[in-house]
Amino acid sequence: MATAAEILNDPNYVNANAATKRAIFERRIATLPEYRNANPATQKQIQTRFGVSAAAKAAPPTPPSEPTFMEDAGNYMRGIARGVATGDPAALLARGGTYLTDVLGLTTGANEKINAVLNAGENTQNKMFRTGQVLGEVASTAPLIAAGGGAVRAGGQALARVAPRAGGVVQRTGTAIQTGGIGSGRTAAQTAAMPLRQRQAQLLERAAGGSIAGAGGAALTGEDAGTGATFGAALPAVGSIVRKVAGLLPDLANLPALQAARILRESLGDNLEAARAALSALPADAQELVRQTLVKAGVEPRTFMGLAADVERLRPDQTARILEGQAAAREARLAGAAGGATMEEIRAAAREGRKAVTEDLAPTREAMYERAGRASREVPPALRQAQVLEQQAQGQSDLARRMTFGAERSETRLGQMDDLGDAFDPAAVGRERGIAGAMTQRGEQAALNAIGLRGEAGDLYDMVDDLASQGMQPMRAADLISALRGKLADPEILSGSIEERTIKNVARQLEKATDANGMLNPRALGKIRRSGINEIVNRLSTQMGGVPSRTGTPEAAQGTVLELRSLIDDTLRRGGGGDLVDDFLRRSEQGYAAVNRGELAGEAFRLYKQDPTAATEFRALVGGDRPKVVGKFMGGGPENEIFANAFANDPARFNALQQTADEMRVLNRMGELSSQGSTAATELIGRERPFVSRALTRVGLAAFPPARIGADAAQVALASALKPRVQQQLAEAAVSGPNALALMNQYPSSLGMSEAVSNLSPGMRNALAQLLRSGTMNYNQ
């Protein structure tokens, strides 16, 4: 507030006319204690100094004026606070009646008051002076008041550590001081979700904060603190009333939507924000009921579920189109995963799949058999031939020794003949010489023959060694059969068991697959591995009273089957298959596993079609609760009985099955929640009817059996409590996520105005409050 010296030197005052100067003097100077307590002479000097006629006298005491609108509102709020503190309901009602009568202009002379205010005015220079004064006061006081409110709020935070409730009140009051009591600081959604009692309590807190801010601002500017407190306390209440009155007109045309929105939010309860988040994340082209969207997001408000189930009946075509479209998509998805829409198509797809795998593996399989069988084909005859050659070489060596020995004897005799001279017939000597020469020649040839035969035998042995160095060895049946029969000595394989009988039968099959050389035929061995063992087990299982398996093996023989196959695989590797065996087994396992997955998906499809509403067994299978069914299709062993493992290399097929299982889980859960929330939804709708209508409904339902009350009550409640337009708004929200989101965001206009004010910064709201207070008090004086 400007000082006396500042007023005296202000150009607006210096240039004002006498009447304006007199008005300013009487309002600003004559009311000062220093002037009122001065003697007449001093007062006259002051009047002369300020250019006021000496005839002017000290302003007489200003008679008390009629309370203004804002003062009435402030007094009302202060009375409310006293009534709450004393617990006097009668005082509250009396205060409320008086206030409402005053602010609505129903008291005698109200129109005259309003006209007096409208017709009051001063000259332009005086208004400019007061405007500048008000702005200066706001600029100087608002930061101080905001700082004081911050200190109060900090104290509340400290208090909250030992007394949370009291500390919260002090914190909110401090915030109200910072903002001058203007704006609740809440969004429209937060305000709508807050209980009425809590909103009223916080309105009182804002009134207290506004009162403190108003009193502080008045005191800082030299004005009456009580009047400032009254004005500040009135601001929150008056603002609330003004917003509600201003929002009535635009809301008149939107009442059905506002009622439907309120019902929708009440049905969601504490799940409102979670539901809003779930619907906001929904794709624009999503075709699903809102109940489905919420259950998928883990939001399960039972009252809403019951309400939505009721109002969906008002949109039968749209509801049916959504659900039937989803069902068709599920069937198409499962048919794609299974390889056909019918069981015959699925079986045909499996046959074609196995055929394709067999054809794809044919080159590798033939190469494996060719390589694994080469040693078995070539080594036995080579060894036999080598032995024959060695025997022949030995014969030639023996012949060479005899011939050499005979020739030596002939040479000895010839020498004797020469020594004796003519004692021998020359013809006899010639013959002896011929014999010696022939024997020498034949011995030499035999020796050469022995060397050649041994060379040939060595070549054959080298060939066998070369094959062995390349990993190709003869697959002797006796070795494998001996290994099989050795397992019979295992004490865990009981006499007469299916395992024992399986081993013996496989041994007999191996004997049949043995050629004349005692070698195993690789193709026959592969056939025994691929299907012969399973056929034996299934045949024995049937004979022993068990149930054969179409693709797998009975559980009791699974371990034995795996061991037998492993022995056969090792035999093929030693025979020369080596890496080809591993490559063939890997590709074979992958190829046939894909076919088996298709058949397992077909089984899942079959279970789904048996019970498309609940799909209990289908969900149990996909959820991993049917390991034996998985093992039946994917083969023995615990690792092959886990559903997720079976599809580890086929994510697209697994996702199709999992998505369908999830959808069925959502539908089933949705139905459960809707049933559980039916009664609560009926009660919610019932509260929309007048008391008499609710009583009549209860009487009308008395004759119905308990089992029918839920559904019948919901329909009666909808028909009797809600107007058709409200029902349609709710129905449209139940079948469309965007519609539901738009409806739940529908609030009365007054809440939108409140949110707009609350979006202003605390400093801005404080300045606005001080501007209203200072301006009103200055211009009304």
Backbone hydrogen bonds, N-H to C=O, Kabsch-Sander energy under -0.5 kcal/mol:
donor,donor_aa,acceptor,acceptor_aa,energy
7,I,3,T,-2.2
8,L,4,A,-2.3
9,N,5,A,-1.8
10,D,6,E,-0.7
10,D,7,I,-0.8
13,Y,10,D,-0.8
14,V,10,D,-2.5
15,N,11,P,-2.6
16,A,13,Y,-1.1
21,K,17,N,-2.6
22,R,18,A,-2.7
23,A,19,A,-2.2
24,I,20,T,-2.7
25,F,21,K,-2.9
26,E,22,R,-2.8
27,R,23,A,-1.7
28,R,24,I,-3.0
29,I,24,I,-0.6
29,I,25,F,-2.1
30,A,25,F,-2.9
32,L,29,I,-2.0
35,Y,32,L,-0.6
36,R,32,L,-2.5
37,N,33,P,-2.3
38,A,35,Y,-1.1
43,Q,39,N,-2.3
44,K,40,P,-2.3
45,Q,41,A,-2.1
46,I,42,T,-2.4
47,Q,43,Q,-2.2
48,T,44,K,-2.4
49,R,45,Q,-2.6
50,F,46,I,-1.9
51,G,48,T,-1.5
52,V,47,Q,-3.1
56,A,53,S,-1.8
72,D,68,T,-2.6
73,A,69,F,-2.2
74,G,70,M,-2.5
75,N,71,E,-2.9
76,Y,72,D,-2.3
77,M,73,A,-2.3
78,R,74,G,-2.5
79,G,75,N,-2.4
80,I,76,Y,-2.4
81,A,77,M,-2.3
82,R,78,R,-2.1
83,G,79,G,-2.8
84,V,80,I,-2.7
85,A,81,A,-2.2
86,T,82,R,-2.4
87,G,83,G,-1.6
88,D,83,G,-1.5
92,L,88,D,-1.6
93,L,89,P,-2.5
94,A,90,A,-2.6
95,R,91,A,-2.7
96,G,92,L,-2.8
97,G,93,L,-2.6
98,T,94,A,-2.3
99,Y,95,R,-2.4
100,L,96,G,-2.5
101,T,97,G,-2.2
102,D,98,T,-2.2
103,V,99,Y,-3.0
104,L,100,L,-1.7
105,G,102,D,-1.6
106,L,101,T,-2.5
107,T,101,T,-0.6
110,A,107,T,-1.8
113,K,109,G,-2.0
114,I,110,A,-2.3
115,N,111,N,-2.8
116,A,112,E,-2.6
117,V,113,K,-2.2
118,L,114,I,-2.5
119,N,115,N,-2.7
120,A,116,A,-1.2
127,K,123,N,-1.9
128,M,124,T,-2.2
129,F,125,Q,-2.2
130,R,126,N,-2.3
131,T,127,K,-2.5
132,G,128,M,-2.4
133,Q,129,F,-2.1
134,V,130,R,-2.8
135,L,131,T,-2.4
136,G,132,G,-2.0
137,E,133,Q,-2.2
138,V,134,V,-2.5
139,A,135,L,-2.4
140,S,136,G,-1.5
141,T,137,E,-2.3
142,A,138,V,-2.4
145,I,141,T,-2.5
146,A,142,A,-2.5
147,A,143,P,-2.3
148,G,144,L,-2.2
149,G,145,I,-2.6
150,G,146,A,-2.2
151,A,147,A,-1.9
152,V,148,G,-2.1
153,R,149,G,-2.5
154,A,150,G,-2.4
155,G,151,A,-2.1
156,G,152,V,-2.0
157,Q,153,R,-1.9
158,A,154,A,-1.8
159,L,155,G,-2.4
160,A,156,G,-2.2
161,R,157,Q,-0.5
161,R,158,A,-1.0
162,V,159,L,-1.4
163,A,159,L,-3.0
167,G,163,A,-3.1
168,G,164,P,-2.3
169,V,165,R,-1.9
170,V,166,A,-2.3
171,Q,167,G,-2.5
172,R,168,G,-2.5
173,T,169,V,-2.4
174,G,170,V,-2.6
175,T,171,Q,-2.3
176,A,172,R,-2.2
177,I,173,T,-2.2
178,Q,174,G,-2.2
179,T,175,T,-1.9
180,G,176,A,-0.6
180,G,177,I,-0.8
181,G,176,A,-2.1
182,I,179,T,-1.4
191,T,187,T,-2.4
192,A,188,A,-2.5
193,A,189,A,-1.8
194,M,190,Q,-0.9
194,M,191,T,-0.6
199,R,195,P,-2.2
200,Q,196,L,-2.7
201,A,197,R,-2.4
202,Q,198,Q,-2.3
203,L,199,R,-1.9
204,L,200,Q,-2.0
205,E,201,A,-1.8
206,R,202,Q,-2.3
207,A,203,L,-2.3
208,A,204,L,-2.5
209,G,205,E,-2.6
210,G,206,R,-3.1
211,S,207,A,-2.5
212,I,208,A,-2.4
213,A,209,G,-2.5
214,G,210,G,-2.9
215,A,211,S,-2.7
216,G,212,I,-2.6
217,G,213,A,-2.6
218,A,214,G,-2.3
219,A,215,A,-2.6
220,L,216,G,-2.4
221,T,217,G,-1.0
222,G,219,A,-1.3
223,E,218,A,-3.1
228,G,224,D,-2.1
229,A,225,A,-2.6
230,T,226,G,-2.4
231,F,227,T,-2.5
232,G,228,G,-2.8
233,A,229,A,-2.4
234,A,230,T,-1.3
235,L,231,F,-1.2
237,A,233,A,-0.6
238,V,234,A,-2.9
239,G,235,L,-2.8
240,S,236,P,-2.1
241,I,237,A,-2.4
242,V,238,V,-2.9
243,R,239,G,-2.4
244,K,240,S,-2.1
245,V,241,I,-2.6
246,A,242,V,-2.7
247,G,243,R,-1.9
248,L,244,K,-0.8
248,L,245,V,-0.7
249,L,245,V,-0.6
251,D,247,G,-1.3
252,L,248,L,-1.0
252,L,249,L,-1.0
253,A,249,L,-0.5
254,N,251,D,-1.3
255,L,252,L,-0.8
258,L,254,N,-2.2
259,Q,255,L,-2.6
260,A,256,P,-2.6
261,A,257,A,-2.6
262,R,258,L,-2.2
263,I,259,Q,-2.4
264,L,260,A,-2.6
265,R,261,A,-2.6
266,E,262,R,-2.5
267,S,263,I,-2.3
268,L,264,L,-1.4
269,G,265,R,-1.8
271,N,268,L,-2.3
272,L,269,G,-1.5
275,A,271,N,-2.8
276,R,272,L,-2.5
277,A,273,E,-2.3
278,A,274,A,-2.2
279,L,275,A,-2.5
280,S,276,R,-2.1
281,A,277,A,-1.5
282,L,279,L,-0.9
286,A,283,P,-1.6
288,E,286,A,-0.7
290,V,734,A,-2.1
293,T,289,L,-1.9
294,L,290,V,-2.4
295,V,291,R,-2.3
296,K,292,Q,-2.6
297,A,293,T,-1.3
298,G,295,V,-1.6
299,V,294,L,-3.0
300,E,298,G,-0.6
302,R,300,E,-0.9
304,F,267,S,-1.0
305,M,301,P,-2.2
306,G,302,R,-2.4
307,L,303,T,-2.4
308,A,304,F,-3.5
309,A,305,M,-2.2
310,D,306,G,-1.4
311,V,307,L,-2.5
312,E,308,A,-2.2
313,R,310,D,-1.0
314,L,311,V,-1.8
315,R,312,E,-1.9
319,T,315,R,-2.6
320,A,316,P,-2.7
321,R,317,D,-2.6
322,I,318,Q,-2.2
323,L,319,T,-2.6
324,E,320,A,-3.1
325,G,321,R,-1.8
326,Q,322,I,-2.0
327,A,323,L,-2.3
328,A,324,E,-2.5
329,A,325,G,-2.1
330,R,326,Q,-2.3
331,E,327,A,-2.3
332,A,328,A,-2.4
333,R,329,A,-2.3
334,L,330,R,-2.7
335,A,331,E,-2.6
336,G,332,A,-2.1
337,A,333,R,-1.8
338,A,334,L,-2.4
339,G,335,A,-1.7
340,G,335,A,-1.6
346,I,342,T,-2.2
347,R,343,M,-2.6
348,A,344,E,-2.5
349,A,345,E,-2.3
350,A,346,I,-2.0
351,R,347,R,-2.4
352,E,348,A,-2.5
353,G,349,A,-2.1
354,R,350,A,-2.5
355,K,351,R,-2.3
356,A,352,E,-2.4
357,V,353,G,-2.2
358,T,354,R,-2.7
359,E,355,K,-2.5
360,D,356,A,-2.4
361,L,357,V,-2.1
362,A,358,T,-0.9
365,R,361,L,-3.3
366,E,362,A,-2.9
367,A,363,P,-2.2
368,M,364,T,-2.5
369,Y,365,R,-2.9
370,E,366,E,-2.8
371,R,367,A,-2.5
372,A,368,M,-3.2
373,G,369,Y,-2.2
374,R,370,E,-0.8
374,R,371,R,-0.5
375,A,371,R,-0.6
375,A,575,G,-0.6
377,R,373,G,-2.0
378,E,374,R,-3.2
379,V,375,A,-2.2
382,A,378,E,-1.8
383,L,379,V,-3.0
384,R,380,P,-2.4
385,Q,381,P,-2.9
386,A,382,A,-2.6
387,Q,383,L,-2.2
388,V,384,R,-2.3
389,L,385,Q,-2.8
390,E,386,A,-2.5
391,Q,387,Q,-2.4
392,Q,388,V,-2.8
393,A,389,L,-2.8
394,Q,390,E,-2.3
395,G,391,Q,-2.1
396,Q,392,Q,-2.4
397,S,393,A,-2.5
398,D,394,Q,-2.5
399,L,395,G,-2.5
400,A,396,Q,-2.6
401,R,397,S,-2.2
402,R,398,D,-2.2
403,M,399,L,-2.9
404,T,400,A,-2.4
405,F,401,R,-2.5
406,G,402,R,-3.0
407,A,403,M,-2.7
408,E,404,T,-2.1
409,R,405,F,-2.0
410,S,406,G,-2.3
411,E,407,A,-2.2
412,T,408,E,-1.9
413,R,409,R,-2.3
414,L,410,S,-2.3
415,G,411,E,-1.8
416,Q,412,T,-1.8
417,M,413,R,-2.4
418,D,414,L,-2.1
419,D,415,G,-1.7
420,L,416,Q,-1.9
421,G,417,M,-1.0
424,F,421,G,-0.9
429,V,425,D,-2.0
430,G,426,P,-2.4
431,R,427,A,-2.4
432,E,428,A,-2.3
433,R,429,V,-2.5
434,G,430,G,-2.2
435,I,431,R,-2.6
436,A,432,E,-2.5
437,G,433,R,-2.1
438,A,434,G,-2.5
439,M,435,I,-2.7
440,T,436,A,-2.2
441,Q,437,G,-2.4
442,R,438,A,-2.9
443,G,439,M,-2.6
444,E,440,T,-2.2
445,Q,441,Q,-2.1
446,A,442,R,-2.6
447,A,443,G,-2.4
448,L,444,E,-2.2
449,N,445,Q,-2.7
450,A,446,A,-2.7
451,I,447,A,-2.2
452,G,448,L,-2.2
453,L,449,N,-2.7
454,R,450,A,-2.5
455,G,451,I,-1.7
456,E,452,G,-2.1
457,A,453,L,-2.5
458,G,454,R,-2.3
459,D,455,G,-2.2
460,L,456,E,-2.0
461,Y,457,A,-2.3
462,D,458,G,-2.8
463,M,459,D,-2.4
464,V,460,L,-2.1
465,D,461,Y,-2.7
466,D,462,D,-2.8
467,L,463,M,-2.4
468,A,464,V,-2.3
469,S,465,D,-2.5
470,Q,466,D,-1.2
471,G,468,A,-1.8
472,M,467,L,-2.9
473,Q,471,G,-0.7
473,Q,574,R,-1.5
476,R,474,P,-1.3
477,A,518,G,-2.3
478,A,518,G,-0.5
479,D,476,R,-0.6
480,L,476,R,-1.3
481,I,477,A,-2.9
482,S,478,A,-2.2
483,A,479,D,-1.9
484,L,480,L,-2.4
485,R,481,I,-2.6
486,G,482,S,-1.4
487,K,483,A,-0.8
487,K,484,L,-1.3
488,L,485,R,-0.8
489,A,486,G,-1.2
490,D,487,K,-2.0
493,I,490,D,-1.6
494,L,492,E,-1.0
497,S,494,L,-1.9
501,R,497,S,-2.3
502,T,498,I,-1.9
503,I,499,E,-2.3
504,K,500,E,-2.1
505,N,501,R,-2.1
506,V,502,T,-2.5
507,A,503,I,-2.2
508,R,504,K,-1.9
509,Q,505,N,-2.0
510,L,506,V,-2.3
511,E,507,A,-1.9
512,K,508,R,-1.6
513,A,509,Q,-1.4
514,T,511,E,-1.2
515,D,519,M,-2.9
518,G,515,D,-2.0
520,L,475,M,-2.9
521,N,513,A,-2.0
525,L,521,N,-2.6
526,G,522,P,-2.5
527,K,523,R,-2.1
528,I,524,A,-2.2
529,R,525,L,-2.2
530,R,526,G,-2.6
531,S,527,K,-2.6
532,G,527,K,-1.9
533,I,528,I,-1.9
535,E,531,S,-2.5
536,I,532,G,-2.1
537,V,533,I,-2.5
538,N,534,N,-2.9
539,R,535,E,-2.3
540,L,536,I,-2.7
541,S,537,V,-2.9
542,T,538,N,-2.3
543,Q,539,R,-2.2
544,M,540,L,-2.0
545,G,542,T,-1.6
546,G,541,S,-3.6
557,A,554,P,-1.4
558,Q,554,P,-0.5
558,Q,555,E,-1.2
561,V,557,A,-2.6
562,L,558,Q,-2.2
563,E,559,G,-1.9
564,L,560,T,-2.5
565,R,561,V,-2.4
566,S,562,L,-1.9
567,L,563,E,-2.1
568,I,564,L,-2.1
569,D,565,R,-2.6
570,D,566,S,-2.3
571,T,567,L,-2.0
572,L,568,I,-2.3
573,R,569,D,-2.2
574,R,570,D,-2.5
575,G,571,T,-2.0
576,G,572,L,-0.6
576,G,573,R,-1.3
577,G,572,L,-2.7
578,G,573,R,-0.8
580,L,577,G,-2.0
581,V,577,G,-0.6
581,V,578,G,-0.8
582,D,578,G,-1.4
583,D,579,D,-3.0
584,F,580,L,-2.7
585,L,581,V,-2.8
586,R,582,D,-2.5
587,R,583,D,-2.5
588,S,584,F,-2.6
589,E,585,L,-2.8
590,Q,586,R,-2.4
591,G,587,R,-2.7
592,Y,588,S,-2.8
593,A,589,E,-2.0
594,A,590,Q,-1.8
595,V,591,G,-1.5
596,N,592,Y,-2.7
597,R,593,A,-2.6
598,G,594,A,-1.9
599,E,595,V,-2.0
600,L,596,N,-2.6
601,A,597,R,-2.8
602,G,598,G,-2.0
603,E,599,E,-2.1
604,A,600,L,-2.1
605,F,601,A,-2.4
606,R,602,G,-2.3
607,L,603,E,-2.3
608,Y,604,A,-2.2
609,K,605,F,-2.5
610,Q,606,R,-1.5
611,D,607,L,-1.0
611,D,608,Y,-0.7
615,A,611,D,-1.8
619,R,615,A,-2.5
620,A,616,T,-2.1
621,L,617,E,-2.4
622,V,618,F,-2.4
623,G,619,R,-2.1
624,G,621,L,-1.5
625,D,620,A,-3.0
630,V,626,R,-1.5
631,G,627,P,-2.8
632,K,628,K,-1.9
633,F,629,V,-1.0
633,F,630,V,-0.7
634,M,630,V,-2.7
635,G,631,G,-1.8
640,N,637,G,-1.5
641,E,638,P,-1.7
642,I,639,E,-0.5
643,F,641,E,-0.6
646,A,642,I,-2.0
647,F,643,F,-1.0
647,F,644,A,-0.5
648,A,645,N,-1.6
650,D,647,F,-1.7
654,F,650,D,-2.3
655,N,651,P,-3.0
656,A,652,A,-1.8
657,L,653,R,-2.0
658,Q,654,F,-3.1
659,Q,655,N,-2.9
660,T,656,A,-1.7
661,A,657,L,-2.3
662,D,658,Q,-2.7
663,E,659,Q,-2.4
664,M,660,T,-2.3
665,R,661,A,-2.2
666,V,662,D,-2.6
667,L,663,E,-2.5
668,N,664,M,-2.5
669,R,665,R,-2.7
670,M,666,V,-2.8
671,G,667,L,-2.1
672,E,668,N,-2.1
673,L,669,R,-2.7
674,S,670,M,-2.3
675,S,671,G,-2.2
676,Q,672,E,-2.4
677,G,673,L,-2.2
678,S,674,S,-0.5
678,S,675,S,-0.8
681,A,677,G,-2.4
682,T,678,S,-2.2
683,E,679,T,-2.3
684,L,680,A,-2.3
685,I,681,A,-2.5
686,G,682,T,-2.6
687,R,683,E,-1.4
688,E,685,I,-1.8
689,R,686,G,-1.5
694,R,690,P,-2.0
695,A,691,F,-2.1
696,L,692,V,-2.3
697,T,693,S,-2.1
698,R,694,R,-2.0
699,V,695,A,-2.1
700,G,696,L,-2.6
701,L,697,T,-1.9
702,A,698,R,-0.6
702,A,699,V,-0.9
704,F,701,L,-1.5
708,R,705,P,-1.6
709,I,705,P,-0.9
709,I,706,P,-0.7
710,G,706,P,-0.6
712,D,708,R,-2.5
713,A,709,I,-3.1
714,A,710,G,-1.8
715,Q,711,A,-1.9
716,V,712,D,-2.7
717,A,713,A,-3.0
718,L,714,A,-2.5
719,A,715,Q,-2.3
720,S,716,V,-2.4
721,A,717,A,-2.6
722,L,717,A,-0.5
722,L,718,L,-1.3
726,V,723,K,-0.6
727,Q,723,K,-2.4
728,Q,724,P,-2.7
729,Q,725,R,-1.9
730,L,726,V,-2.2
731,A,727,Q,-2.6
732,E,728,Q,-2.7
733,A,729,Q,-1.7
734,A,730,L,-1.9
735,V,731,A,-1.3
736,S,733,A,-0.6
740,A,736,S,-2.4
741,L,737,G,-2.7
742,A,738,P,-2.4
743,L,739,N,-2.4
744,M,740,A,-2.6
745,N,741,L,-0.9
746,Q,743,L,-2.0
747,Y,745,N,-0.6
751,L,748,P,-0.9
752,G,748,P,-1.4
753,M,749,S,-2.4
754,S,750,S,-2.2
755,E,751,L,-2.4
756,A,752,G,-2.2
757,V,753,M,-2.2
758,S,754,S,-2.6
759,N,755,E,-1.4
760,L,757,V,-1.6
765,R,761,S,-2.3
766,N,762,P,-2.4
767,A,763,G,-2.5
768,L,764,M,-2.2
769,A,765,R,-2.3
770,Q,766,N,-2.6
771,L,767,A,-2.4
772,L,768,L,-2.5
773,R,769,A,-2.4
774,S,770,Q,-3.0
775,G,771,L,-2.5
776,T,772,L,-2.1
777,M,773,R,-2.6
778,N,774,S,-2.4
779,Y,775,G,-2.6
780,N,776,T,-1.5
781,Q,778,N,-0.9
